[in-house]
Amino acid sequence: MTFKVNNKVTWVGKRDWELTRFHGDEYSTNRGTSYNSYLIRDEKTVLIDTVWRPFAKEYVENLKKEIDLNEIDYIIANHGEVDHSGSLPELMREIPDTPIYCTAAAIKSLKGHYHEDWNFIEVKTGDELEIGENKLIFVEAKMLHWPDSMFTYMTNDNILFSNDAFGQHYVADPMFNDLVDNDELYQEATKYYANILTPFSPMVKRKIKEVLDFNLPVDIIAPAHGIIWRDNPTQIIEKYMEWADNYQENQITIIYDSMWHCTRRMAESIAEGIKENDDAKIKIFNAARADKNDLITEIFKSKAVLIGSSTINNGILHSISGLLEMMKGMKFKNKKYAAFGSYGWSGESVKIINEELKSAKYEVVNDGIKELWNPDDEQLQRCREFGAKFGKEIK
């Protein structure tokens, strides 16, 4: 089902209510997602982006119900990743000579994916395309979040087609920010930024400032996934600037995995100790049971993080190992860390966690704490004292 964004722009994408995992198994989409494609009707007709390949035939058939495909004058590919461009081969079989406007990097990406030499038109920041009453202005958005990404701005109607920036993996009907649950919306927008854009935060700040320097009014932000921002749309731009600025809340997150609940008991006692010297909100998660993308989101929000694991086979439990690898790629800033864990024989887990955190250039504030076997009252008291000390150290 299509719907009007305004009198010139129609949403012609696909709502994917059933999707639960994305990017292979790398991202949880507990509220589904949408693949947003937009049709502009002016003196010229323009299609911005398509949808993911599994829905290609359905997409093209639905598009035919909306418009004679031969009336499409231009296609804009804001990004070459397959969830945005996957229907291009099906579409281009119908209208093979239609020019595709995209960045030089996107040309390489699209050729790499589909091995087709379509009618590509390379664009750079500041290039314009006259389409009638409106014109389209292109702004390269390198590493938001691929090297080939760009924004397309539509004048007069003041619409920013922002591709992956300002989006969410969140599906709803209707799809406007003033008509959905804003608590859910911001949960998904925060998760999206934390898991996808955090590594590129310095570039996010620079690119948003560059866009703002154009002094272009923005009445609608139309991303490639999720909800369209039409009520005070710049609120999400302001949020991105805040998130990109070494973001933290007054939160301490404790994440552990435990074989026989020994490390869990340590985590809970450490939390009790932290409360003696810090008024932060404390959250505790078992990494083996929690959603890994939710864990990354909680770390993103935190001012300090404690990571714990039992020792197993001279190493650490795989849920913690995987989390540390994800954290390494996130390049979080403005956070402090410590390690803890229980052991029965060799006791390497705390050392390994510290080494992993330091190799990611994270600030580890102490040597951590480890306890032998199932901690008794004396050992748990040491954990409380460790937590109290940590609360002081992070201040």
N, C-alpha and C positions, 0 to 999 in steps of 0.2 A: 504494500500500500504506500503510495506516494503522499506527500503533503507539501503545502506551500510554506516556504520560509518567509517570503514576502511576495509582492505582486510580480516580481521578475525571476525569482529563484524558487525552484522546486527540489525538494529532497527526493532522490530516486535510488537510495541505497538499500541495504538489507539489514533487518533486525535479526540477530542471532540469539534467540532466547535460551537455547540449549547449551551454548558453549560454556564449559567449565575450566578448560585449560587452554593456554595460548602460547605461542612461540615454542611449539613442541609441548614440553611439560614445565616450562620455565615460569609461567605466570598464571595464577589462579584467577578465573573470571567468575566469581560466585554470583554476580548479577548479570551474566551474559555480556554481550557487547553489540555494537552496531558498526557496520561498514558504511560510512557516509559518502555518498556520491551526490553531486549537485548539478542541476541543469539550469543554465541561465538563458533566458529568452529576451534578447534585445534585438537590434537590427541584425545582429549576428547571434547564432545559437552556440553556446559553449557548454561542454561537459567537463566538470572537474572531478577527476579520479573515478575509479570504478569500485568493484568489491572483490572479495577473496575468491580465488579460483573455484572452490567447491560449489559456489552459487552462480557461476558464470552464465550458464544457459538460462537459468531462471532470471538472472539480472537482465540479460539482453532481451528476452521475451517480454519482460515487464517494461523495459525501456521502449520497446516497439509500441506498446499500448499507450505510452505517454507522448511519443513523437515519431514521425517518420525519420529513421536513422539518417537518411540522406540529407536531412535538414541540419544536421550537426555540422557546423562550420569548423570548429576547433575543439581539440581535446587538451586539457591541462593535466599533466601528471606531476603533482606536487612531490611525489616520493615514489621510488621504484619498488619498495617492499611488496611482497605478493599479496598481503591482505588489502593493499590499495590498488594494485595494478593487475591482479590475477584474472580479471575478466577482459583485459585488453585483447588477448589473442582471439577470443570468441567475437568480440566487437569488431576488431579490425578485419576479420573475414567478411564482414558485412559492408564496411566502409573503409577499404584498405588505403585509400589515398588521403584520408583526413589528417591534417597536420597535428602533431603532438608537441605541445610546448612544455619544455622541462629544462632542468639544468644540464650542464655537460656531464656531471657525475651521474645524473639520472639516465642519460642516454646510454652510458656504459652499463649501468645497473640493469636497465630494461633489455638491452641486447644480451647481457649475460644470462638473464633469466629465460628469455623467450627466443633468442637466436633469430630475431627478425629485424630487417632493416627498414622499419617504417619511416614515414615522412616526419622525421624529428626536426624541430626548430629549437635551437639552443637559446636560452635566455639567461640574463644576468640581473643582478640587483639594479632596480631603476628602470629596466626595460618595460615598455608599455604596449598594450594591445587594444586598439580602438574597436569597440563592439557596438557602437551606436550612442545612445544617451549616456552610457557608462563607458569607462575604460578599465582595463585590468592592469595593475602594476605588480611586477614580480619582485620578490625579495628573497634572496638566497638565505637559507637557514641551516647552514652546515652544522652537522652534529646535533640537530634537534629532531630526531636523534640519529640520523644517518648522514653521511657526507653529501648525499644527493638531495636532501630535503629543501623545500622552499615554501614560502607563503605566497598567496595570491590575494591582492586587495582590489575590491570592486568600488570604484568611486561613485559619488552621488548617493548610492544606497549604503555606503560606508560599511561594507562587509569584509571581514578578514577571514579568508579561508586558510586556516592555520595548520592544516594537516595534523601531525601527531601532537604538536604543542597545544596545551589547554584542553586536551581531551580526557577521556576516562573509558575504561572498559565497563560500561554501564548501559543497559538497555531499558527503555521505558516507552510508554505511549500515553500521552504526547511526549515530545522530545525537546522541551524548552525548559530552561532553568527556573522560570517562574511557575512552572506547573508540575515539578517533581519534588520529592522529599529532599530538602537541601542538606540535611544531615547525611543521608546516603550519598548524595552527589559529592559532597566534600570529602567523605570517607574514600570514595573511589578516586577522586581527583588527587588527593594526597598520596594514596597508594600508587597511582600511576606515575606521579612525579618521583616518589621515593625509589621505585623499582626500575624506572626506565630512564629518567632524565638526571638523577642525582650526579652520576659521573661527569656530566657535562655542565654542571652549574655555572662555572665561570663563563662558558660560552652562552648559556641562557641569559645571563645578565647583560653581556655585551650585545647580544642580538636584540633583546627587547629594547635596550637603550637606542640601538640603531633604528629600529622600527619607530620608536617614539620620536626620534629626531626628524622623521618625515612629516611630523605634525599632521598626521592623517586622523580625522575623527573616526571612531569605531562605534557603530551602533549595534553590530551583531558580530559575534565570533562563532564561526562554523567549523569545528574541528573534524577530523577524519574518523574519530570514534566517539560515541557517546552523545551527551546532551549539548544542544546549541545554546550559547549564552546570548540572550537578547535583553534581559532585565539587568541594567547596570553591568554590561559585559566586561568592563575594565576591572571589575573586582577580581577576576581570575588572573589578569595580568599583574595586579598588585600582589596577589598571593604568590605568584611565581617569583617575583622579585624578592619577596620575603623568604621563600623556600630556598632560593639560590644563594642566599646570603648566610651560609654556614648555620643553617636553621637548627634551633633546639627549643624544646619546651622544658618546663620544670618537672622532668620525668627521669626516673632511673629504671632501666629495664634489666632484669635478671633472666638469663636464658641458660638452660641446662639440659643434659640428657643423663639418665641414671639407669643402671641395671637392676639394682635392688633397693631403690629409694634412698640410698645413703647420700648421694649428691643432691637429691631433692631436699632432704632434711637440712643439709648445709645451706642451700639457697634460701630456705625459709628463715633460718636463723640469721643469716647475713642481712636479710631484709629487716628483721627486727632490730639489729644493731644500727643499720643506716638511719632508722627513724629517730634515733637518739640525737643525731646531729644534722638532720636534713629534713625539711618539710616537703620534699618532692613527692609527687605521685610515684608509687612503686608498682611495677607490673612484673609478674613472674610467669614464665612460659616453659613448657617442656618441648624442646625442639623436635622430638620424635613425633609429637602429636599435633603441634601447631602448624598452621599454614606458613610456609617459608616466606611467602611474599608479605604476609601480615607481620612476620618477625622483622623483615627489612624495614617495613613502614614504622614499626615501633622503635627500632634503632634510630631511624631517621629523625624521629621526634624527640629523642632522648638527649640529655646532657651527659649521661654516663651509662655505661653498659658493663655488666659482669657476665662472663661466659664460663660455664662449668661443664665438666665431663668426668665420668668415671674413666679410669685407665683400663684399656683392654688390649691384649697382645702388644704391649709396649707402646700403645698409641691411644687415640681418642675415638669415641663413638662416631659413627659415620654421619649422623644428623648434624653434629657439631662441626665435623670436618667440612661438610658441604656448606653449612652456613658461613663458616670462616672464608671459604672460597668465594661465596657470593659477596661477602662484606669487602673482600679485597678489591673486587671490581667496582664497588660503589664509591670508593674514595671519599668516605664521610669526613667532614671537618667539624672542629669545635666540639669534640666529645672525648671523654676519658674512659679508660678501660681497666679491668682487672680480671684475673682468672681464679678459678677454684675447682676442686674436685676430690673425690674419694678414690681410694685404691686398696688393693689387697696385697700385692706383691712388689711391683716395681715402681709405680707411682710417677710415670712420665707426663701425665695429662696436662698438668698446670704449666710445665715447662714448654710443652708443644703449643698450647694455646697462646702463651706469651710470645713465642717465636713467630707464630703466624700473625699475630696482631702487630708486632714490631716490623715484620717484613712488609706489611701493608702500610707502614708509616703511621700507625695509630699510637696515641699517647697512652702508654701503660704506666699507671701511677705507682704500682708496687709489685713485689714478686709473687703475689697471690697467696693462696692458702690451700693446703691439701691435708686430708685427714685419713687415717688408716681404718679400714673396715667400717663397720656401722658405728657412726659417732655416738658416744655416750654423752651424758650431761656436761662433762668437763670439756669435751671436744666441741659440743654445740655452743658452749659459752665462748670458746675461742673464736668461733665463727661470728657470734654476736659482736665480740670485741673487734674482729676484723672489719665487720660492717660499719661499726661506729668510727673506726679509724678511716675507712674509705670515705665516709660522709664528710669527715674533716678534710681529707686530702683533696677532694674534688672542689672544695670551696677555694 
